């Protein structure tokens, strides 16, 4: 009896149950539209197809509340500069070959080491 009173008082009747059955994440999520630039052209259909499939799956999983617009290499930024486009805020995300990152890490490690400064006191 107390359970029914609770449902009536809180307004969680049959209409409320339908709302609660939908995923809570999709209900409360605002609409987002991000741009993704790839480091390869559309002519590489396997890689480009994976980008489009991923964007479609994200949209389907979030009831189109998170949409990713895809751009091939060279449409927004040259292929080897997609990471710079993300860092500069031109696009929200990118996809690239892992060697782009490893080349930057190698350059970072080949820089002269920073020396720690000790204060006397």
Buried (B, 14 or more C-beta within 10 A) or exposed (E): EEEEEEBEEEEEEEEEEEEEEEEEEEEEEEEEEBBBBBBBBBEBEEBBEEBBEBBEEBBEEBBEBBBBEBBBBBEBBEBEBBBEBBEEEBBBEBBBBEEBEEEEEEEEEEEEEEEEEEEEE
